[in-house]
Amino acid sequence: MNSAAALFPKFLVLCSVILILTGVAQYFVRPKKPKETLPEKLVNRATITALVSIAIGVAGLLVGLGVIPMPRFG
């Protein structure tokens, strides 16, 4: 096996964990308005960005751990 191919899953797990932690931190430190309603909390640029970061991080983590097979192109 190529040394780069052996290192890639570890790299993917590390980057995914960082992406998940960044998304969670962004959700908690986002600016909040006083008396913010639930729709305002959910439809907020910072919240949407945090949720996308967490979703991509979880998907990358599953690929890195081998739960989802790595795609092969070509």
C-alpha positions in Angstrom: 0.0 0.0 0.0 1.1 3.5 -0.8 2.3 5.4 2.3 0.0 8.3 1.4 -2.9 6.0 1.1 -2.2 4.5 4.5 -2.0 8.0 6.1 -5.2 9.4 4.5 -7.7 7.8 6.9 -5.9 9.1 9.9 -5.7 12.6 8.3 -9.4 12.4 7.5 -10.3 11.5 11.1 -8.1 14.3 12.5 -9.6 16.9 10.1 -13.1 15.7 10.8 -12.7 15.9 14.6 -11.4 19.5 14.2 -14.3 20.4 11.9 -16.9 18.9 14.4 -15.3 20.8 17.3 -15.3 24.0 15.3 -18.9 23.6 14.4 -20.0 23.0 18.0 -17.9 26.0 19.2 -19.3 28.2 16.5 -22.9 27.3 17.5 -22.2 28.2 21.2 -20.3 31.5 20.6 -22.5 32.9 17.8 -24.0 36.4 18.5 -27.5 36.2 19.9 -30.1 38.9 19.9 -32.1 39.4 23.1 -35.4 37.5 23.1 -34.5 35.5 20.1 -37.3 33.2 18.9 -36.8 29.5 17.8 -37.0 30.2 14.1 -34.5 33.1 14.4 -32.2 30.7 16.2 -32.4 28.0 13.5 -32.4 30.3 10.4 -29.2 32.1 11.3 -26.1 32.2 9.1 -23.9 31.1 12.0 -26.2 28.3 13.0 -26.5 27.0 9.4 -22.7 27.2 9.0 -22.2 25.3 12.3 -24.7 22.6 11.3 -23.0 22.1 7.8 -19.6 21.9 9.5 -20.8 19.3 11.9 -22.6 17.3 9.1 -19.5 17.3 6.9 -17.3 16.5 9.9 -19.4 13.5 10.9 -19.4 12.2 7.3 -15.7 12.5 7.0 -15.2 10.8 10.4 -17.3 7.9 9.2 -15.3 7.6 6.0 -12.0 7.9 7.9 -13.1 5.2 10.4 -14.2 2.9 7.6 -17.9 2.8 8.4 -18.6 4.3 5.0 -16.4 2.9 2.2 -14.0 5.3 0.6 -15.1 6.3 -2.9 -13.0 5.2 -5.8 -12.9 7.3 -8.8 -11.6 5.8 -12.0 
